[in-house]
């Protein structure tokens, strides 16, 4: 593999937590090449939504237990349950707002 350009490598269409990325640590200072797993890159990021190939947006289904649970979701997180659409507007105790859903 060391004799291939990155553009010549086989494409990967999905990741597992143990897949590796190559990174350059401290490129502006003392650069060194290191590795990081996909699990470490994405494991601490809360992804409430997924954008499909057709441009559709899929939101996670979740009902928060209280506004006190806001600290576990980053500002801007959006999800729904059968009654409401929830949006985290900030990291305060009243940081989750909800919009009641109605028939379309």
N, C-alpha and C positions, 0 to 999 in steps of 0.2 A: 504494500500500500504506500510506502514511502516514496515510491518512484512515480506516483500519479499526481496530476494537478487536481485541485478541488473540483474543477468543472468536469473532470473525467470520471469522478466517483459515481457509483450507482445512486439513484434517488431513493429516498425513504419517504413513504407516504403517511406513516403514523409513528408515534413515539411511545416508548415504555419508560418507566422511571429509571431504569438502569442504563439507558442509552447515554452516550457521552458526547459532549461538545468540547471543542478545543477553543480556548480563550487566551488572549494576550492580557496578562495582568499588568497594570501600571504602564500603559504604552507611552505616556508622556514623561515618565521618570526612568525607572530601571525595568524595562520590559522583560517579562519571562512568560514562557508558554506553559499553560496549565490545563487541566481537564476539570469538567464539572458535569454531573449527571443531570439529565432532564428533570428528574425528581427534585434536585436541589434548585434548579432554575425556576421551575413552575410550582413546586410544592408549597411555597408560602404565599402564592398569589391566589386570591379568591376570584375565580372566573364565573360570574353569574350568568353570562350569556355566551352564545356561540353563533358566529355568522356562517351560514351555509354557503355553498358554492353558487346558489342562485340569488344570493343577496338577502335571503331570509334571515331573520333574527330569532333564535331560540333562547328563551329565558328559563332559568331554573325554577322549579316549583319548590316553594318553601314558605312556611308561616312562622314569622318571628314570635318568640314567646313574650317579649316585652320590648319597650324602647331601650331598656338597659342592655340588650344584646347588640346594640349598634357598634360597639367597639370591635366586634369580630368581622365586620363588613366594611370595606373601604368606601369612602364617599363616592357616590355615583353608582353604587350597586343597585340593580333593579331585579326584582323577581315577583312572582305572583302565587296566589292560591285560588281556590274557586270563587272567592268573594272580592279580593282586593289586588291591586297592583301596588307594590311597596317600592319606595325609593329612599336611599340613604342620602340625606342632604348635608349632614355634617356629623362630627363625632361627639356631639353632646347627648345628654340623656333624652332629649326629644328629637333626635336626629333622623329617625325613620318616619317618613310620611306615607300615607296610604290613600289610594283612590279607589272608591267603590266601583265594581264592575257591574254593568247592566247588559241586558239582552241586546243583540245587534240585529 
